Amino acid sequence: MARRLWFPPLITPSTAQQILGGIESVSLDLGLTCTSVKIMEKGVELPDRNVISFDDLRRIVKRKNFVFFPDSGSLRAVAIADDHLYKLVPTTGAPTVEVDGIRMHRTKGTTPDADAMEKIEAMGIREGRILDTCSGLGYTAQAALERGAELVVSIELRPEIIRIAKLNPWSRGLFQDEYIHLILGDAFNIIDALPRDFFDGIIHDPPRFATAGCLYGREFYIRMFQVAKGGGRIFHYTGEPGSRYRGVDLRRGVMRRLREAGFVKASYKASALGVTCEKPL
């Protein structure tokens, strides 16, 4: 049985502003539920007995794209800095994660959780076994289960992203659902170890072409073709239809290479900003 995770109380600028305005029923899990807090003379007491001063709350209000949690008497951002800066960023729905200031989910006109569901709907699979090549915070893996998948294999390259996901209540299912199998590693190599003709659907939502070009290449698409079942459906996120990288039409190139790998019926789904195709029976 998957172990249950403990999530610390999470404070966003919006939550801090509400508390400073005298509201004592706020969300401490990024909008999933509401919790009662106790406003005192110099700060607020959280349900876990942590006390956050009004001065600290005012500082949080000024940090618009951060999420904080109390730790040993101080406040820490849900962020990791090594060669890159990874941080959890609040939205009006599920939070996104930024890597060096680049958001890993669509947030313009949508939310990361709604975007994940659109990708699953575009793929057109409501049951069977699903491969999620780039897990991120696990939203597409969870959406696939919600839409009827019986098993999801989800691959994530960066341990930093997994550490952030473990502090994100919206990612709970990624670690606690027994039907999601999370693998840490490079999808380009790991896919070779997966069974052939196995997956009914593949969600491929890679990072930008500039940072993960191999995941847009014909060789990787051949590997996806090998693990997909006959009739298996693919959704490949590409971004805006007119997007170009150094003068190259990314979407058109993706569709051409998918066909070269053996997939058929490649078409662009504007609602989800990606390409769908399938493996012949």
C-alpha positions as CSV (number, residue, x, y, z in Angstrom):
1,M,0.0,0.0,0.0
2,A,1.3,3.5,-0.9
3,R,2.3,5.6,2.1
4,R,0.3,8.7,2.8
5,L,2.1,12.0,2.6
6,W,2.0,14.8,5.1
7,F,1.8,18.3,3.7
8,P,2.8,21.3,5.7
9,P,0.4,24.3,5.8
10,L,1.1,26.4,2.6
11,I,0.8,30.2,2.6
12,T,0.4,32.1,-0.7
13,P,0.3,35.9,-1.1
14,S,-3.4,35.6,-1.5
15,T,-3.8,33.6,1.8
16,A,-1.5,36.1,3.6
17,Q,-3.6,39.0,2.3
18,Q,-6.8,37.4,3.6
19,I,-5.4,36.8,7.0
20,L,-4.2,40.4,7.2
21,G,-7.7,41.4,6.3
22,G,-9.1,39.6,9.3
23,I,-10.4,36.4,7.6
24,E,-10.0,33.3,9.8
25,S,-11.2,30.7,7.3
26,V,-8.6,30.3,4.6
27,S,-7.0,27.7,2.5
28,L,-3.7,26.2,3.6
29,D,-3.5,23.6,0.8
30,L,-3.5,25.8,-2.3
31,G,-7.3,26.1,-2.7
32,L,-8.4,22.5,-2.1
33,T,-10.0,23.1,1.3
34,C,-10.6,25.8,3.9
35,T,-9.2,25.7,7.4
36,S,-9.8,27.8,10.5
37,V,-6.8,29.8,11.8
38,K,-6.6,32.0,15.0
39,I,-5.7,35.6,14.6
40,M,-3.9,36.9,17.6
41,E,-2.4,40.2,18.7
42,K,0.9,39.9,16.7
43,G,0.2,37.2,14.2
44,V,-1.8,34.1,13.3
45,E,-1.7,30.7,14.8
46,L,-2.1,27.8,12.3
47,P,-3.8,24.5,13.2
48,D,-0.3,22.8,13.7
49,R,0.4,25.5,16.3
50,N,2.9,27.4,14.1
51,V,2.6,31.1,14.6
52,I,3.3,33.5,11.7
53,S,3.8,37.2,12.5
54,F,2.0,39.9,10.7
55,D,5.4,41.2,9.5
56,D,6.1,37.9,7.8
57,L,2.6,37.8,6.3
58,R,3.3,41.3,4.8
59,R,6.5,40.0,3.3
60,I,4.7,37.1,1.8
61,V,2.2,39.4,0.2
62,K,5.0,41.0,-1.8
63,R,6.3,37.7,-3.2
64,K,3.6,37.2,-5.8
65,N,4.9,34.0,-7.4
66,F,5.9,32.0,-4.4
67,V,4.4,29.6,-1.9
68,F,5.7,29.4,1.7
69,F,5.5,27.0,4.6
70,P,6.6,27.3,8.2
71,D,9.7,25.3,9.2
72,S,11.4,25.3,12.6
73,G,10.3,28.8,13.5
74,S,11.0,30.4,10.1
75,L,9.3,30.5,6.7
76,R,10.6,28.7,3.7
77,A,9.7,29.0,0.0
78,V,8.7,25.8,-1.9
79,A,11.7,26.2,-4.1
80,I,15.0,24.5,-4.8
81,A,18.1,26.3,-6.1
82,D,21.1,24.4,-7.5
83,D,22.2,24.8,-11.1
84,H,18.6,25.9,-11.8
85,L,15.8,27.5,-9.8
86,Y,12.7,25.4,-9.3
87,K,9.8,26.8,-7.5
88,L,6.1,26.2,-6.9
89,V,3.9,29.0,-8.2
90,P,0.3,29.5,-7.2
91,T,-2.5,30.0,-9.8
92,T,-6.3,30.2,-9.6
93,G,-6.3,26.4,-9.7
94,A,-3.6,23.8,-9.3
95,P,-0.1,25.4,-8.9
96,T,2.5,25.2,-11.6
97,V,6.2,24.8,-11.3
98,E,8.7,27.2,-12.7
99,V,12.2,26.3,-13.8
100,D,14.4,29.4,-14.2
101,G,11.3,31.5,-14.6
102,I,9.7,29.3,-17.3
103,R,6.4,27.8,-16.3
104,M,6.0,24.1,-17.0
105,H,2.2,24.3,-17.4
106,R,-0.2,26.5,-19.4
107,T,-1.7,29.2,-17.2
108,K,-2.9,31.8,-19.7
109,G,-6.7,31.4,-19.9
110,T,-6.6,28.0,-18.1
111,T,-5.2,26.3,-15.1
112,P,-2.7,23.5,-14.9
113,D,-5.3,20.9,-13.7
114,A,-7.8,22.0,-16.4
115,D,-5.0,21.9,-19.0
116,A,-4.1,18.3,-18.0
117,M,-7.7,17.2,-18.4
118,E,-7.8,18.8,-21.9
119,K,-4.8,16.8,-22.9
120,I,-6.4,13.5,-21.7
121,E,-9.6,14.4,-23.6
122,A,-7.7,15.2,-26.7
123,M,-5.9,11.8,-26.6
124,G,-9.3,10.2,-26.7
125,I,-8.6,7.2,-24.4
126,R,-10.9,6.5,-21.5
127,E,-9.5,3.1,-20.3
128,G,-6.5,0.9,-20.5
129,R,-2.8,1.5,-19.8
130,I,-1.3,4.9,-20.2
131,L,2.3,6.1,-20.5
132,D,3.0,9.6,-19.2
133,T,6.5,10.4,-20.5
134,C,7.1,13.7,-18.6
135,S,5.3,13.6,-15.2
136,G,6.1,17.0,-13.8
137,L,3.7,17.5,-10.9
138,G,1.6,14.5,-11.9
139,Y,-1.5,16.3,-13.2
140,T,-1.8,14.3,-16.4
141,A,-1.2,11.0,-14.7
142,Q,-4.0,11.8,-12.2
143,A,-6.3,13.1,-14.9
144,A,-5.8,9.8,-16.9
145,L,-6.9,7.8,-13.9
146,E,-9.9,10.1,-13.3
147,R,-11.0,9.5,-16.9
148,G,-10.8,5.7,-16.6
149,A,-7.3,4.5,-17.1
150,E,-6.5,1.2,-15.2
151,L,-2.7,1.9,-15.0
152,V,-0.4,4.8,-15.5
153,V,3.4,4.7,-15.8
154,S,4.7,8.2,-15.3
155,I,8.4,9.2,-15.9
156,E,10.1,12.3,-14.4
157,L,13.7,13.3,-15.1
158,R,14.3,15.8,-12.3
159,P,14.4,14.8,-8.7
160,E,13.9,18.4,-7.8
161,I,10.5,18.3,-9.4
162,I,9.6,15.2,-7.4
163,R,10.7,16.9,-4.2
164,I,8.5,19.9,-5.0
165,A,5.6,17.6,-5.9
166,K,5.8,16.0,-2.5
167,L,5.0,19.4,-0.9
168,N,2.1,20.0,-3.3
169,P,-1.3,18.7,-2.2
170,W,-2.5,18.7,-5.8
171,S,0.1,16.1,-6.5
172,R,-1.0,13.7,-3.8
173,G,-2.3,11.0,-6.2
174,L,1.1,10.8,-7.9
175,F,2.5,9.2,-4.8
176,Q,-0.5,7.7,-3.1
177,D,-2.5,6.1,-5.9
178,E,-1.6,2.4,-6.3
179,Y,-2.4,2.6,-10.0
180,I,0.2,5.2,-10.8
181,H,3.8,3.9,-11.1
182,L,6.3,6.8,-10.9
183,I,9.8,6.3,-12.4
184,L,12.6,8.7,-11.9
185,G,14.9,8.9,-14.9
186,D,15.3,10.0,-18.6
187,A,12.3,9.0,-20.6
188,F,14.5,8.8,-23.7
189,N,16.3,5.8,-22.2
190,I,13.7,4.4,-19.9
191,I,11.1,3.8,-22.7
192,D,13.4,1.1,-24.0
193,A,12.9,-0.9,-20.9
194,L,9.1,-0.8,-21.1
195,P,7.1,-3.7,-22.7
196,R,6.4,-3.6,-26.4
197,D,2.8,-3.2,-27.7
198,F,1.7,-2.5,-24.1
199,F,0.2,1.0,-23.8
200,D,-3.3,2.1,-25.0
201,G,-2.4,5.7,-24.8
202,I,0.7,7.9,-24.5
203,I,0.7,11.5,-23.1
204,H,3.9,13.2,-24.3
205,D,4.3,16.7,-22.8
206,P,8.0,17.4,-23.0
207,P,9.8,20.5,-21.9
208,R,10.6,23.1,-24.6
209,F,12.4,22.0,-27.7
210,A,15.4,24.2,-26.8
211,T,16.0,22.2,-23.6
212,A,14.8,18.7,-24.6
213,G,15.2,18.4,-28.3
214,C,15.8,14.6,-28.2
215,L,12.2,14.2,-27.0
216,Y,11.0,15.7,-30.3
217,G,13.1,13.5,-32.5
218,R,12.3,10.6,-34.8
219,E,14.3,8.2,-32.7
220,F,12.2,8.8,-29.6
221,Y,9.0,8.6,-31.7
222,I,10.1,5.2,-32.9
223,R,10.5,4.1,-29.3
224,M,7.0,5.4,-28.5
225,F,5.7,3.5,-31.5
226,Q,7.2,0.3,-30.2
227,V,5.6,0.5,-26.7
228,A,2.2,1.5,-28.0
229,K,-0.5,-1.1,-28.8
230,G,-2.0,-1.4,-32.2
231,G,-4.8,1.3,-32.2
232,G,-3.0,3.1,-29.3
233,R,-3.5,6.9,-29.2
234,I,-0.8,9.5,-28.7
235,F,-1.1,13.1,-27.5
236,H,2.0,15.2,-28.1
237,Y,2.0,18.8,-26.7
238,T,3.7,21.2,-29.0
239,G,2.4,24.7,-28.1
240,E,1.0,27.4,-30.3
241,P,0.4,26.4,-33.9
242,G,2.5,29.2,-35.3
243,S,5.3,28.7,-32.8
244,R,8.8,28.5,-34.4
245,Y,12.2,27.7,-33.0
246,R,15.0,29.3,-35.1
247,G,12.9,29.4,-38.1
248,V,11.7,25.8,-37.9
249,D,7.9,25.1,-37.8
250,L,7.9,22.9,-34.7
251,R,4.4,21.5,-35.1
252,R,4.8,20.6,-38.8
253,G,8.1,18.9,-38.0
254,V,6.6,16.9,-35.2
255,M,3.8,15.6,-37.4
256,R,6.2,14.7,-40.1
257,R,8.5,12.7,-37.8
258,L,5.6,11.0,-36.1
259,R,4.5,9.7,-39.5
260,E,8.0,8.6,-40.3
261,A,8.0,6.6,-37.1
262,G,4.9,4.8,-38.3
263,F,2.0,6.7,-36.7
264,V,-1.0,7.6,-38.7
265,K,-3.9,10.1,-38.6
266,A,-1.6,12.9,-37.2
267,S,-3.6,16.1,-36.7
268,Y,-3.4,19.2,-34.6
269,K,-5.8,19.8,-31.7
270,A,-6.1,23.5,-31.2
271,S,-8.0,23.3,-27.9
272,A,-5.1,21.4,-26.2
273,L,-2.2,22.9,-28.3
274,G,-0.9,19.5,-29.4
275,V,-0.8,16.8,-32.0
276,T,-2.7,13.5,-31.8
277,C,-2.0,10.4,-33.8
278,E,-2.3,6.6,-33.5
279,K,-0.5,3.4,-34.2
280,P,-2.1,1.3,-36.9
281,L,-3.9,-2.0,-35.8
